[in-house]
């Protein structure tokens, strides 16, 4: 429906700002209120649908996503910039999540346990909670909304999705396909608009008991405060300052491939992006030389064109932020060894491009080493031991992802045990989560809940306990029924 305010915002291609994708509703609190009322009606009917039947609809939606994969990927690349191989993976993540959630429709396990009394059964089961408010970012326009929406729906909740205003078209297509798959219209509500208006209204609506948010730590903290005040269940997936450790016994060619992908894939715009590279001093100089050469050779451009390896940043404000951090790194005394400026050439002038950038001589504790940039900037820190590498990794306020490259099994398992992150990879970069495992972090990255895997279904449902007494007499629990 048209926004009640009558206003719209433009959605443009970040690789070519002259390319207008469309105009979308700049919705506000009034539109959110309408969506919540619809979702409330939808919930009352949807909660009665058996979970396996809900799963069947998700399986059908997964089939639709698979058939539309190329179209959806091309649309996402045009809308947010990352290369086609990545947006195809984004859609595939949604497909995998649909199929995984469909199977969980027959696995929403409760427990049956012995009662302490005769002729009495004691059990628990999972039941839906209500309306789930979903607030999602721009960098995974398909994967992250499906991570949230599909488990919420499978558990019997209705949803109100507020996607990033930078990727409205991808969210629109996802909801269109959900309706085509047979989901009742009132069960899935889509509200576009800015976070400070539509997002805030959704978070603070008294009839929305569930909020799942992915975005910045600052915004997540505000949402957590509102959730605590209003007694909402809140899941937060926030910032990261992820480190990749390369030890002196590592396969350096493999590690080089890993850091290029981890640091500059999605133009560094991932919460799991490799933002710090911790190198053992024995291999530091050799590795940096190879890294500078390889990063400088990466091809920037429109992600839909063959050969492009790095796309644009999402918008001007994102590039401005990267430029501020590059200037800060120089002020702090770090050495700029690659990139550090906008690329030259008329071919890239119309987009928000920035060169893959590498700093060395970065000091642990400096702002460049501590703060999330969300762009193609890599801070290199030299260490002399595994102990120092672990200490450096853990010395930030975030705790999402980490990785270590080593041939030493003892070092690998020490890293798995001692790196203070929700995810640790061995001989792989800091990106690459799989849909059937829990995803999330510790410290200021999250609030203890997880997306993905089996744990997410516990967030979107609640436990109901039931007792059935067929003794025909009054049996009193919670008092002393035992003879001395």
N, C-alpha and C positions, 0 to 999 in steps of 0.2 A: 504494500500500500504506500502511497506518497507520504512523505514526512509531514507531520502536522504543522511544522514551521514553514513548509513550502520551500525550504532551502536545500541546495545540493552542493556536493564538492566534486572536484575533478580528480580523475585517476589517470596518471600519465606514466609512460614507459621511462624508467630511470636510465636506460641506455640511450634514449632519444626523447628529450623533453618535449619535442614538437608533436609526438605521437600521443594523441588523446585516446585513451581506452574507453572511457565513458564517464558519465556523471551519476553519482550515487547519493542516496538520501543522507543528509546531514541531520540525523535523528537526535532527539533529546529526551529528557525525562518523560514527557507525555507519550512519546512513541514506545518507550520502554514499558510504561504502565499498561498500554494496550497489549503489548506482546506478553507480558506476565499474566494478564487476565486470560488470554487465549491459551497460554501454556497451562494454566491452572485447570481449565476445562479439559485440555488434552490429557493431563496427568490422571484425572479421575477415571477416564476410560482406559488409558494405556496401562495403568498399573494392574488391571484385571486380565490383560492378555498374558497367557502363559509364557514364561521365559523362553522355552524352546521355540515358540512361535515368533517371539521378538528376534531371536537369533536367525530364524529363516529369512526375515526381512533384511537383516544385516548381511547375510550371505548373498542375497540378491543384489544388494547395493554394491557389495564387493565385486560381483560379476559386471555390473554396469561400469564401475570405475576401471576395471580391466579393459573393457571394450573401448572406453573413451580415453585411455591412457595418453596417447599421443596428443590429442586435442587439449587435454587438461594441462599436460606438461608445457606445450607451446604457449598456452595462455598464461601460465605461471611465470615462465621466463620473460615474456613480454611485460608482465605486471611487476615483478620484483627483481629481475635481472640475472639470477644465477643460471648457469649453463644448462642445456637440455638434459645432459646426463644426470644432473642433480635433480632437476624437476621431475624427470621420470622416476627417480628414486623416491621423491616426495610422494608421488601418486602411489607407487608400489607400497610404501609404508602404510598408506591408507587402506589399500587392498588387503595387506597382511593383517592389519588391525581389525578389519571387518570380518575376515575369516576366523581369526583367533577369538574375537568376541562372540561370533556365532556359536562356536563350540562351547563357550562358557555358559551358554544358555541352558545346557544340561548339566552344569557343574557348579551351580550356586549352592555349594554345600552348607548345610547346617550340621548339627551334631545331635545324636540321640545318646543319652547317658543313663546309667542306672539311677533310679530315685533312691533316696534313703528310706523310703516308706514302702510298704507292701501294696500291691495292686495299684501302682501309680507309674505313669510314664513321665519322663522329663526330656525336653528337646529344645532345640533352637533352630531358627531358619533366618534367611536373609530376606529383607523386604525393602522396597524403594522408599525414598525419603520425600521427594517432591519435585520442585523445579530446580534444575541445575543451571546456574549462570556461568557461562564459559567466556572468558576473555583471553583472546589469542593474539600472538605477534605476527609480524610480516614475514619472517625468514623461512618458515615452513608453512605455506598457506594451506596445504592439504593435510600434511601429516599431523601437525599439532591439533587442529580442530577435530580430526578423527580420533586421536588419542583420548580426547576428552569426551567427545560426543557419543562414540560408539559404546563404551562401557556404561556411560550414564543411561543411554537408551536401553541397553540390554538388561540393566538392573530394574527397569520399569519407571524411571524418571522421565519427565519431559525436559526439554532444554531451551534456553534462550542463548543464542550464540552472538557475541559481539566481537567480530574480527577486527584486526588492525585496519585503520582507515587507509593504509597503504596497499592492501590487497583485497579490496571488496569483491572484485569479480570472481576470484577463485572461490571464496566462501559462497557467493551466489550460486555458482555452478554446483558446488557440493550439495547445497540444500535442494536445488532443482532435481538433482539425481536421486536424492533421498525420497522426494515426493514421487518421482517416477518409479522408484522401487516399491512404493506402496505404503510408506509411512503416513499416518494421518496428519493433515496439515497443522493442526493445533499442537501436535506433539513437538514439532521442531519450529522454533521461532528465530528469525534472523533480524538483527537490528544493527544497521550501520551507524557510523557517526564517530565523533571524537571521544577519546578515553575520558577526558575531563568532564564531559557531559553525559553521553550515553553509557559509558563504562561505569562512571561513578553512580549513576542512577540505578543501574543493574545491581551493583555491589550493595547499595544501601536500601534496596527495596525490601520491605518487611516480609513479603510473601516468597522470597527466594532464599531457602535455607542452606543451599549449597553454592559455593563459589570456587571455581578452579581458574587460576590465573597463571599465565606465563609472560614474563616481562622483566622489567628492571627491579632491583632490590628496593629502590626508593618507593616505587609505586606499590610493590608487594607489601612493604611495611605499612603503608596507609590502608591497604585492603585488610591486612591482619588486624589493625586497630578497629576498623569498622566491624569486622567479623566477631571480634571479641566482645565488643560493646553490644552487638545484636544477637549474640549466641548462635552464630552461623558456623557451619563446618566449612573450613577454608583449606584449599590445597594451593601452595605457592611453589612455582619453579622459577627461580630468579637468576641472578648474575653468576658469572664465572671468571676466573683468571687462571686458566688451566695450563699446566706445565707438562712438557715432555722431557724426560730425562734420558740422556744418551751417555752410557758408561763407556769406558775405554775398551771393553771387550765386545762391544756391539757390532752388528753387521751395519757398517756405516752407509752403504748404498741403500739398504732397506730403510734405515732411519732417515735418510735424506728424502726419499719418496714420502715417508710418513709425515715429516714436518711440512713439506710443501703442500700436501693435501690438508693437513690439520690446520695450518696457519692461513692459507690463502683460498681454500675451498669456500664457496659461498662468500667470497671476498672478506673472509674473517668474521662474517655476520652470523655466527652461531654461538649459543651459550656454551657449547663445548669446544669452541675453537682453540687451537693451540696458540696461546698468547705469550707464553714464556717458554724458552728453550734452555734447559739446564744441561750444560756440556761439561764432561770431565776434562780437566786441564790437559791431559795427555793427547786428546784428539781435537781440542778446541780449534786451533788455528786451521788445521786441515779441513775440518768439517765446515767452518765458517766460509772458507774460500770456495768450497763446492756449493754451499748454500747460496752465496751471493751470485755465483754464476748461473745457477739454476733458476733462482727467483727472478733475476733480471731477464731471463729468456721467456718467461711466461707471457702468453699472448692475451692481451686485453681486448674486449670488444663485446658486441651484442651476443648474448648467450645462445641465440638461435642460429648463429652462423658457424659453419664448420671450422674447426680449428681453434675456436675461442676457449681459453682456459680459465679466465677470470673476468667476471662481469662487473657491473657498476655497484657502487653503494646505493642504498635505497632512495636517498634524496639529498638535497643540498645540506641540510642540517647535519646529516651523518658524515658527509665529507668535511664539513667545517669542524666537526668534533675531532676527526682524525688529524686534521691539520693543526689543531690546538695541541694535541698530544705529541705530535712530531716536534713542534716548537718547544714544548715542555721538556721532552727528552734531551734536546740540545742544551737547554738551560741547565739541566741537571748534570751535564757532563758526559752523557752517553755518546758513543761514537756511531754516527750514521754511516753505514757501509753499503746500503742498497736502498734505492727508491727515495722516499721523502718528498715527493712532489707529484703534481698532476702530470699525466702523460701528455706528450706532445702529439700533434697531428689532428688535422681537421676531422678525421673519421671518428674521433672520440670527444670532440668539443661539445656535442649536444647532450652528453650524459654525465653522470656523477662518478667518473672514474678516478682511481687513485692507484699509483704504483705500489706493488708489493714492497713493503718496507722492512728493513732489518736494522736493529740497533745492537751493537756490542758494548762491552764495558758498562753494562747496566748494573747498578748497585742494588742489592737486596734491600728492600725497604723504601726505595724511591717510588715516586708516584707512577712512573712509567712501568715499574715492575709490579705495583700493587693494584692499580685501578683498571676496571674493565673499559676497553676502548670500543669494541664491537666494529672492528675494521681490520684491514690487512697490515697490521703492525706487529712485528715480532721482537720481543726483548730477549736478548741472549745473556745468560748469567754463567760465569765460569765457576766450577767447584772442584775440590780436590779429592772428594770421597763420596761414597754412597750416603754416609751419615749426613754430610753437608747438603747433599742433593735433597734428601728427605726433609731436612730442616727448612730448606729454601722453599720447597713445594708447599709445606704446611704453614708457611709464614705469611699467609694472606687471609683476608676475612671470608673468602669464598671457599667452597669445597665441592665442586661439581665433578670434574673429570681430571684424570691424570694418566700418564703413560710412562713406561720405562722400556728402553731398548738395551738388552743385555743377553749374553749367552750363559750367564751364571744362574743356575736354578735357585740358589740360595738368595741371590740379589732379587730375583723375580718375586719370590714368595715374601721376602721382607717388604718389598714395595706393596704387594697386595695387602699385607697386614698393616703397614705403618703409614702409608700415604693417606692423609686425612681428606678423603674424597668419597663421594657416593659411588663412583665408577673408577676403576683402574684397568688399563690395558697393558698387556705385556707384548712387546714387539709389534705394536700397532699404534696409530696416532690417537689423539684424545677424542676423536669423533668416530661415530659408527655404531650407535646403539641399535639393538635389535628389538622388534616390536613385542616379543614374547617374554622379555625380561623387564623388571622394574627399572625405572629411570628417575633419577633425582639426586640431590646432593645434600650436604651438611653445612653447618655454620650459616652464613648469610645467603647461601644459595637456595635454601628451602626451609620448610617448617615440619619436616618429618614424613610427609606423605610422598607417595611415588606415583608417577604416571606409568602406564604400560604394565605388561605381565599380569600376574594374578593379584598383586596387591591393590591395583587400582579399583577392582570390583568391591573391595572392602570400603573404599572411600565413598563410592556411590550407592552404598546400601547400608542398612543398619540391622543389628541383631534383634530379633524378637524371640523371647523365651516362652514356651508353652508347657503347661502341666495338665495331665489328664488323669484324674483320680477315679478309678472304677471299683473302689473298695466298698462303696455303699455306706461308709461311716465317716465321721469327722476325724481326719487325721491331722495332727498338729505338727507342722514343721517348725524349725527354728526354736524349738524348746528341747529340753533333755528328754529323749524318748528311750534312753538306755537305762536298764536296771543296774543298780550298783551291786 
